[in-house]
């Protein structure tokens, strides 16, 4: 019985991990050892993220905002903006595009994204130069602890 419980606990934890955060440091002279952080979906979560990312891209192209938990993306004056949105991530703090999903699956998926985004931003802010990329949506360039520029990643506006 204990083995079954541990197996279920392990499988539940593995299923809950929909996102991967990778970290690397460049060693070129031009970039001066800048750090790179990349958030990307893992396993079956890829299909859900691809559908959401396509919807988010379409919304941004149409001039709408996209809410990503504690952060908001939108275009203003031809530039992509990345600004604080909600103090704490919950389902109402996310743009829920018309994507079919299993009830009870989307909220943990998005809240996990928000938590990893916060972790990556926290780490990136400690570095003199860093980039944070959310796969298929946005690339943030940080300098001196602040977001200097946001650019589309993997698509054109």
NORUR-V895654 format. One record per run of one state. SS is the DSSP state (H for helix, E for strand, C for the rest). FROM is the first residue (numbers start at 1). LEN is the number of residues. If there is no record, write none. Layout:
((SS FROM LEN) (SS FROM LEN))
This chain:
((C 1 1) (H 2 15) (C 17 2) (E 19 7) (C 26 9) (E 35 7) (C 42 3) (H 45 17) (C 62 4) (E 66 3) (C 69 2) (E 71 6) (C 77 2) (E 79 6) (C 85 6) (H 91 3) (E 94 1) (C 95 11) (H 106 20) (C 126 3) (E 129 6) (C 135 3) (E 138 6) (C 144 2) (E 146 7) (C 153 5))
